[in-house]
Amino acid sequence: MTYSLVARDGKQWGVAVQSKFLAVGSVVPWAESGVGAIATQAYANPRYGPDGLALLREGLSAAEVVERLVAADDGRAERQLGVVDADGRAASWTGQECMDWAGHRTGDGYAAQGNILIGPETVDALAETFEAGAGRPLAERLIDCLAAAQAAGGDRRGQQSASLLVVERNGGYAQMSDALVDLRVDDHDAPIEELRRLYGLHDRLFGRTPRGEWLALDGALADEVSERLARLGFDSLDAWAGVANLEERVDGNDAIDPVVLTALRDEDPATR
């Protein structure tokens, strides 16, 4: 009832998953920066997540982790598992009692797996879309993989929830969290589309525009920003950004992130 892709791209590790299951993000995805990522599904064994990460932390390869976990599990025939280690090596397991169609595919930096699917096309779409997306942000690639898998047939029972987890050392909030992206759609008729919408909001608030693309905050632009802030009742860009949850995109008073400028203009009643 689930399909997922576990991946590594540079210094990031991530998991994307969709299922006809309530809050799939609470069970399937696990990841740790510099260590690896895991998806545990089918008749999922939730211990595969923390136990698998502990084995990866010890230096075991993805294949060794899969072997160790399933060998110790009497319920292995009903399990499905995907692992990518710190070096991007991938391995998967599909137990012989997983409900049809069930299977997996691995490649350089990724493991794709699914069960109760229309057919192998879903897993193939996960893999091929990931391979074709090289060079783009990992989070965007993973969402595209889910969308392609759904278009190829998806979960035979339908859709309900989806999740996206991407980790990077100090890549998250305030550069003090490793959770670069951690989004969940727990119950929705179109969970992948909703996940993409949430990611767009996340990127707007926490994404980073290269400093070279910021706009100099002087002259007419500085006057405009001051006037808009005054109409909104703020005496500084920092104060307004803190309320608008855009503080991660503000740094000093000499330049402004174009995303922040757009948000300020959209909020100013004079623009409406």
Summary of the structure (lengths in Angstrom):
residues: 272
radius of gyration: 21.2
end to end distance: 45.4
largest distance: 70.3
contacts: 976
relative contact order: 0.13
helix: 40%
strand: 26%
